[in-house]
């Protein structure tokens, strides 16, 4: 039986993008089931996005220094953008992709669109373009986003967030163990081996 790793994540969280990279590496070493929970970290960001320092200049300066160091470790060059998009539509679109059986590629492409290509993932057009690359029915997705068909799923995640005591992203849950924030690869490996040993 595969060990199950639950990850609470948001597409505007750079540490969640790094978590994806580390989890992809983990899956090459271990047989694990990963369930991503689409958790909207900053729902108060305006629909059209906000300047990067909307969350506070000093805070963002510290975060960006941390991001830069991790990006060097992961050997990835992130695209600097002056804005933070509202992630609600991207999270809803991700739920649509789950239903269509293409969650993993869609999930990765949304992260890459924002962090590697500097695209605005808060715009429906960006999400439809990604969906089109995966041969999804873009008209169906457009309708789902316009009518917020998947909004209730995001609300369910908010309830689960309370249940698991999630206070930030990424949050990793495996068995009875919860780890908050981006974890070292070695820590994630240890989490899996300890859980499998129980």
Buried (B, 14 or more C-beta within 10 A) or exposed (E): EEBEBBBBBBBBBBBBBBBBBBBEBBBEEBEBEBEBBBBBBBEEBEEEBBEBEBBEEEEBEEBBEEBEEBBEEBEBEBEEBEBBBBBBBBBBBBBBBBEBEBBBEBBBBBBBBBBBEEBBBBBBEBBBBBBEEEEBEBEEBBEBBEEEBBBEBBEEBBEBBEEBEBEEBBBBBBBEEBBBEBBEBEEBBEBBEEBBEE
